[in-house]
Amino acid sequence: MRKRVMALVWGILLVLMTACETFAAAVPQEDTPEYKIGFYAFDCYHM
């Protein structure tokens, strides 16, 4: 019985989380520093 209740609660939470829309435009844009990264071209790994 308790497992069914917990499954129902989790199911409702998952449905609510997927139903809420989020947009990147709503997040304030901040200046970020330029990052330098290293890249090693390894044969057959990046394909």
C-alpha positions as CSV (number, residue, x, y, z in Angstrom):
1,M,0.0,0.0,0.0
2,R,2.8,2.4,1.0
3,K,4.7,1.6,-2.2
4,R,1.6,2.5,-4.3
5,V,1.2,5.8,-2.6
6,M,4.9,6.7,-3.1
7,A,4.7,5.6,-6.7
8,L,1.6,7.8,-7.2
9,V,3.4,10.8,-5.5
10,W,6.5,10.4,-7.7
11,G,4.3,10.0,-10.8
12,I,2.5,13.3,-10.0
13,L,5.7,15.0,-9.3
14,L,7.2,13.8,-12.6
15,V,4.2,14.9,-14.5
16,L,4.2,18.4,-12.9
17,M,7.9,18.8,-13.5
18,T,7.6,18.0,-17.2
19,A,4.5,20.2,-17.6
20,C,6.3,23.3,-16.3
21,E,8.0,25.2,-19.1
22,T,11.3,26.9,-18.6
23,F,13.0,29.3,-21.0
24,A,16.6,30.4,-21.1
25,A,15.4,33.9,-21.9
26,A,14.0,34.2,-18.4
27,V,17.5,33.8,-16.9
28,P,19.4,37.1,-16.6
29,Q,22.4,37.1,-18.9
30,E,25.8,37.8,-17.3
31,D,29.2,38.3,-18.8
32,T,31.3,35.2,-18.6
33,P,35.0,35.0,-19.0
34,E,36.5,33.4,-22.1
35,Y,37.7,29.9,-21.3
36,K,40.6,28.2,-23.1
37,I,40.4,24.5,-23.4
38,G,42.8,21.9,-24.7
39,F,41.9,19.4,-27.4
40,Y,43.7,16.3,-28.5
41,A,42.7,14.8,-31.8
42,F,42.7,11.1,-31.1
43,D,42.0,8.9,-34.2
44,C,38.6,7.2,-34.2
45,Y,37.7,8.6,-30.8
46,H,35.8,11.8,-31.9
47,M,33.9,10.2,-34.8
